[in-house]
């Protein structure tokens, strides 16, 4: 992206802070509006990569998912590697203050332990 001085019109490198001709301070452009690239908790199907890309760039999540599935089959595994890299590289959405994410309870098919109050046994 070309950067020009607002006072004298001289072209400068994109990382310049001052004009080399007149010394004018170069203002940085405003950041692009939009959502940051994070994997949200709501709306995930597998890892949240497709919904993260669709929300960050303003695309329809259904189209992104369909294109991803088609690319899985026709890319020879390249998209699968890219998907896993995005799964690892794109951070998860931060939780709001005060909320705690509780992991699911482990599955116990046998029921409660034998000496627990809910087991129906006699407690001493």
Rosetta blueprint (number, residue, H / E / L):
1 X L
2 X L
3 X E
4 X E
5 X L
6 X L
7 X L
8 X L
9 X L
10 X L
11 X E
12 X E
13 X L
14 X L
15 X L
16 X L
17 X L
18 X E
19 X L
20 X L
21 X L
22 X L
23 X L
24 X L
25 X E
26 X L
27 X L
28 X L
29 X L
30 X L
31 X L
32 X L
33 X L
34 X L
35 X L
36 X L
37 X L
38 X L
39 X E
40 X L
41 X L
42 X L
43 X L
44 X L
45 X L
46 X L
47 X L
48 X L
49 X H
50 X H
51 X H
52 X H
53 X H
54 X H
55 X H
56 X H
57 X H
58 X L
59 X L
60 X L
61 X H
62 X H
63 X H
64 X H
65 X H
66 X H
67 X H
68 X H
69 X H
70 X H
71 X H
72 X H
73 X H
74 X H
75 X L
76 X L
77 X L
78 X H
79 X H
80 X H
81 X H
82 X H
83 X H
84 X H
85 X H
86 X H
87 X H
88 X H
89 X H
90 X L
91 X L
92 X E
93 X L
94 X L
95 X L
96 X L
97 X L
98 X L
99 X L
100 X L
101 X L
102 X L
103 X L
104 X L
105 X L
106 X L
107 X L
108 X L
109 X L
110 X L
111 X L
112 X L
113 X L
114 X L
115 X L
116 X L
117 X H
118 X H
119 X H
120 X L
121 X L
122 X L
123 X L
124 X L
